Amino acid sequence: MDEVKERRFAIWILLGVTVVWGATFFWMKHALGAAEPRLGKEVASGLFVFLRFGLASLLLPVIAKDARNWSGFSLGLLRDAGLLGVLLLVGFLIQMIALADITPAVSAFLTSLYVIFTAFLSLFFARHRHISPALLFGVLLATLGAAFISGPPQLNFDMAEWLTVLCAFLFAGSILATDHATRTYPPGKVSQVSFATVALGAGMFLAYLLMKSGAPPLAEVAGVMLDPDFLVPLLSCSLLATLIALTLLNHFQRYVSPVRAATLYSLEPVWGAVISVGMGAETLNPWLLGGAGALLAGNLIAEFGPKPAP
């Protein structure tokens, strides 16, 4: 497979990743709705992230050949993939904590700001890279589409909104960290170290919360884990959005630039809206069609617009 075909194939795979991710806001919100009244939003978020990535880390060797043996786990791999894990850990934790106080639509839009953050961070950390005008216009158009896909964003910019903006910044950093790590080390090993880092960090955060006075009893935590309203979205996020989707992302993102990858990931709200319409939770309206159209147009312009001379 030549370079152009590899890149196009990678784009289709990453597009599939965004389809799965489109459902994660609803899964996380549903799981929080089941766990927060019983555990509080911090414990519920820590438990969800710990179980989500812990299960994915345990199952990863089943689907990733280069994660099945411990040879090749160098200090450099542990450092770079560990940094990726820390960015994902903090990003997912604050995203879930903030999601308890804002709607999935607002969370999806503010999280999509990682497209713009990725562009600026890419220029800052790799000054020799040039972002073409077409790609930059695609980034801005995609972000605008994400802003209005659910109607004019109802933003108050309280703590939950600011935390979600921080989450978007961290996810932008994780896109650049993924680009560096997966071009340097076997992607399966990068996934294994990063998943384990997130699980370990979330487990420590959860243990700290459970040792504080007023923490929910362990029996209540165990009861939430067995509650289908928590367990089903947890398994969906762990198996589909983490084990499969993030593993595919770590393998195929290296074939495209970080900014192009971030622009592609911005399609996540489109699939979230499609899923919402399919579930009857939302109806087709001009805002949805216009926002989705802008997101799609931004990606087409980024992909097929004029490229800078090498």
N, C-alpha and C positions, 0 to 999 in steps of 0.2 A: 504494500500500500504506500503510494507516494505521499509527500508531505501535505499537499493540498487535500487529498482524500482523507488522510488521517485527521486533519484539522476539521473538515466538514463532518466526519463521523463523530469526532469529539463534541462538536456543537450540538448534534442531535442527541447524544447521550446526556449532555448537560441540560439540554432542553427538557429531557425526561425527568431529570433531577428536580427542576423547577415545578413540574406538575405535582410531584410528591410533596414538595415543600409547600405548595399552595394549600394543602389540607392541614399543615401543622399548626397554624394559628387557631383553627377550630378545635383540633385535638387537645392542644395545650389549654385553651380556655375551658373546654369541657372537663378536663382532668382537674384543673384548678377549682372549678365550680363544685366538684365532688369532694375535694380534699380541704380547701381553705376553711370552710365553716368548722371543720373538726380539728384542724392542725394549725391554722394560721397561714398566711401567705408565704412567709419565709420558710417554714418547715415544709410546707407543701411543695414549694419550688425546689428546695434542696433535695427532697426525696425523689421528685420526678426526674431531675437531671441526673442524680446518682444512679437510679435504676435504669434510666434510658441509656446512659453511656456504659454503665457496668455490664449490662446484658449484651450490648453490642460488642464490647471488648472481649467478652468470653466467647461469643459466637463467631467473631471475625476470622479465626483460623479455618473455619469450615469453608469459607468462600474465597479467602485470599491466600494463595499458596505461599507467598513470601512472608506471611505472618505466622507460619507454622513452625519455624525453627528460630532459635535464638542467636544463630550466627549472624554477624553483620550489624548487631546493635551497638554502634560506636558511640563515643561521647558526643561527637558532632550530631549524630542522629537524635540522641536523647535531648540535646540542647535545642535543636531547631524544631523537632516535632513536639517537644515539651512546651516551647514557646507558643506554638500553634494551639496546643491543648489549653494553656492558660488563657489565651485570648477567647477561645470558644467557651471555656468554663465561665469566665466572668460575664461574657456576652449573653449566654443562655440564662444564667441565673438572674441577671438584672432585667432581661427581657420578660421572664416569667413573673418576677415580682411586680414589674410595672404593668403587666397584662392584667393583673387582678383589678386595676383601677382605670383601665381604658378599654375601648372597644377593639376587637380584632382588626377592624378596618384602619383605625388610627395607628395601631401598633404596626400593621403591615406597611403603611405609608412611611412612617418615621424610620422604620427599619430599612426601607428601600433607599434611604439617604446614603447607605454604604456605596452606592454607585458613584455619587459625586465625591465622597471621601476617598474612594479607591483611586479615582483619577488624580486628585491632588496629592495623595500619599505616593502614588507611583511617580509623579513628577519630582516630588521632594526627595525620595530615596534613590531614584534612578534618573539623574538629571540628563543623562545621555539619551533617554527615551523620549521620543516625540509623539504627542497625541495629535492625530490628524484633525483638521476642522470637522470632517464628517463624523469621526468618532466622538468628538466633544459635543457636537450638536445632537448626536444620538443619545448620549448620556443625559443631556439636559431635557430632551424630549421624553425620554423614558421616565425620568424623575417627575416631570410634570404630569405624565399619564398616571403614575402611581399616586400622585397627590389627589387627583380628582376622580379616580375610578369608582369610589364610593360616594361621590358628591363632594361639595366643598368641605375640606377637612375641618372637623369641629375641634379645634385645638385651643386648649386653655393654657398650655405650657406650665402645668403644675409639675410636681416632682416626677410623676409617672412618665410624662412626656419627655422631660429632660433625661431621665434614665434610659428611655428608649433611643434617644439621639446618641447617647454615649454607647449604647449597645451597637448602633449602626457603625459608629467609628471603630469599635473593637472588631466587628465583623469585616470591615474594610481591611483592617490590619491582618485578620486571619486569611483573607484572600491573597494578600501579598506573601504572607508566611507560607501558605500552601504552595504558591508558585515557586518559592525558593526551595522549600524542603523536598517537594516531589520531583523537581528537576535534578536534585542532588542525591537522593536516597530512594530505595524501592518504595513505591507508594503504599504497599501493604504494610510495611514496617512503620511508615509515617502514620498511617491510620491507627495501628495498634498502640503506638506510644501516645498519640494525641488522645485517643479514646480513653486509655487507661489514666492519663493525666486528668482529664475531665472527671472521670469517675472517682478517682482518689481525692481530688480537690472538693468535689461536691459531697463526698462521704465525710470529709473532715468538717466541712461547713455544717452538714446535718448533725454530726456528733456534737459539735459545739453548741448548736441550738438546743439539742435535746438535753444537754447537761445544765442549761440555764434554769433558774427558778421559774415556775409557771409553765414549763414546757409540757406538751401533751404526753400522756403515758405511752409506753411502748406498745401496750395492747391496742391503743387507739390507732397508732401508726400501722400496726399489723392489720387492723380492721380496714383501714383505708386501702392498703395494698391489695386486699382481696375484693374490694368493691368493684364490680364490673364497670361502673361509670368512671373510675380512675384507671383500672387495669387495661381496658380495651384501648383507650387513646394512648396510654403509656406504651403498650406493645406495638401499636401502629407507628408511633414516633421512633421507638427503639429499632424495630426490625426494618421498616420501610424508609423512614427519613434519615436514620443514622447508619445502621449496618449496611444497607444497600446503597442509599443515595449518597451519603458522604464518602463511602468507599469508592464508588464510581467517580465522584467529583475529584477525589485525591489522585485517581489514576488518569483522568482525562483532562483536567484543567491545565496541565502542563503544555498542552498542544495549542493553547490560545493565550493571549496576553491577559494580565490581571484585569485591566480596564474593560476589555471585551467580555471577559467572563462575568464581571460585575454587571455589565449592561444586560447580558443574557439572563442573569439571575433576577433582574428586576421584573421579569415576566411572572414571578411568583404571585403577585396580587391578581393577575389575570386568571390564573388557574384557581386561586382562592375564590374569586367572584363566580367563575363557572361552576365550581363545586357548590357554592352557596345557592346559586340559581337552581341547580339540579336538585338540591335538598329542599327547595321551596322556601328558603330563608330570605331570599332576595329575588326581586323581579328585574327583568331587563328594563333599562331606562337610558336616557341620553347620556347621563354622566358615566355609566358603566361602559357603554359602547364607545364614547369619546375617549375615556381614559385607557381602555384596552387598545383602541386604535392608535393612540399616541405611543403606548408602550411597544406595540408591534412595529410601528413606523420607525421609532427610535432604534430598535434592534436591526431592522432592515437597512437603515441608513448607515449604522455602525458597521454592518457586515459588508455591504456592497458599495458604499461610498468610496470616493477616491482615497487611495492610500498614499502616505508620504513616501518619497523616494528613499531607498535604503542608504 
